[in-house]
Amino acid sequence: MQTKRSSATLAGFGITFLGAVLFSTKAIIVKKAFHDTQIDALSLLTVRMVFSLPFYLATAFFVSRPGQQTTRLSARQWGQIAILGLFGYYISSFLDFEGLQYVSAGLERLILFLYPTFTLLINAKLFKQRTSRLQIIAVLLTYTGIAIAYAGQLRIEAATASFYWGSLLVFVCAVTYAIYIAGSGRLIPTVGATRFTAWAMLASTAGVFVHYGLRGQYALLHSGTEYWGYGILLAIVATVIPSFLISFGMKRIGSNNAAIVSAIGPVSTIIQAHFILGEPVFAAQIAGTLLVIAGVLLIGWKSNQKTE
């Protein structure tokens, strides 16, 4: 029994790690799309959701078939799924895409990964969930690393037009995403990871489509097909696959641990941004990255040790 539990926990960390790395490709793809085309944030987000939609419709249909689900969702649960979906992949994504127009991919990921702190705070204050000493130490290590890297990045980018506005947009994105993570951690054990992810993503897709219907630039998407490649990459590589991986990982290790393990995202983004976008890597980033890795390894090693 202990061996099975240990394997399940280790698998949970591995699944969450992979999901975080795939999610980290989003900023790279978005920055490339902005650089190579004239697309705006809302149009790019809409294209992303257009190509994501069939996967989540198919998943929702599969989990809704007779015999596939053990419990019927209450009206309250449906409402919670819809609200969390809107926070997680509509509001958060829109703010993130807008912010990426003004800040680098590496800096975006560093600011965004303040969300585990907000997740722990929400769980502790709203859901009365105990925060362990280990989690506090891991968070301190992780965010000390992020702070060091951010300070170095700030010296490079502070003169960029709209830099602080872009930073604020991504900061608010981190808050809204933390709401999604904390809430989904409460719902997934009772609703199921696959069912929750499918319906939450459908709710977020509806939010994006309504927004585009009201404010979208229709002529832009009709002017060419160069946007579709970026939409497909965002949909499959940076949305569909990692969203399911994160949900499955969260089910095994909990939302707090999933949030901390996902802090590997900034490391992945910085490396990709350097080789793909040509963004500089400097000493503060390297020092911060090492501390982030230390925090991730600490939470993974200690949690796995407890199951042995």
Residue, then its C-alpha position, 0 to 999 in steps of 0.5 A: m500500500q505504501t509503495k502504491r501511494s508513493s508511486a502515485t505521489l511521485a507520478g503526481f509530481g511528474i504529471t504536474f511538472l510536465g504540465a507546468v513546462l507545457f504551460s510555460t510555452k504559452a508566453i513564447i508562442v504569444k510573443k512570437a505571434f505578436h512579433d510576427t503578425q498584427i494580431d491583438a490579444l483578444s483575437l489571439l485568445t479567441v483563436r486559441m479557444v476556437f481550436s481548443l473547443p473541439f477537445y473539451l466538447a468531446t471530453a465533456f460528451f464522453v464524461s457525460r455518457p450514462g455510466q461514466q459519472t458516479t454522481r450528478l452535479s448540483a446546481r451549486q457545483w455547476g455554478q462553481i465550475a462556471i465561475l472558476g472556469l471564467f477566472g482561470y482561462y478567460i479573465s486570467s488569460f486575457l489579462d496575461f495576453e494583454g500584459l505580454q504586449y508590454v513585458s518580456a516572456g521571462l518577466e511575465r512568467l516570474i510575475l505570474f508565479l506569484y500565484p502560489t502565494f495567493t493560492l496558499l493564502i486563499n486556502a489558509k484564510l478562506f478554506k481553513q487549510r493548514t499550511s505546513r512548515l515545509q510549504i512555507i520554506a519551499v515558498l520562501l525559497t521559490y519566491t526569493g529566487i523569483a524576487i532576485a530574478y525580477a529585480g535584475q529584469l527590472r533594471i533591464e526593462a524599466a524604461t520600456a513603454s507601458f512596462y509597469w502597466g504590463s506588469l500590473l496586468v500580469f500581477v492581477c492575472a496571478v491573483t485571478y489564476a490563484i482563485y481558480i487553483a484554490g477553488s479547483g483544488r476543492l472541487i476536483p476531488t468530488v467532481g473529478a479531474t476530467r469532468f471539471t477541466a472539460w466543463a471549466m474550459l467550456a465556460s471560459t471559452a464561452g466567456v472569450f467568445v462573448h467578449y470577442g462578439l462584443r469587442g472583436q476585430y472581425a476583419l483582422l481574422h478574415s485578412g489571412t491565415e497566418y494566425w491559425g498556426y499560432g492558435i493551434l500551438l496555443a490550443i493543443v501544446a499550451t492549453v489542452i494537454p497541460s490543463f488536463l495534466i495539471s488537473f490530474g496532478m492536483k488530484r494526486i498531490g493537492s492544490n498547494n503542492a501543485a502550485i509550488v511544483s508548477a514554479i518550475g514554469p519561470v525556469s522553463t520560460i526563461i530558457q525558451a525565451h533565450f533560445i527562441l526569442g533572443e531574450p537575455v539571460f543574466a546573473a540575477q536570473i541564474a541565481g533566482t532560477l537555482l532557488v526556484i529549482a531548490g524550492v521545487l525539489l524540496i517539496g517533491w523530495k519531502s512529500n515523497q519521503k512521507t509516503e515511504 
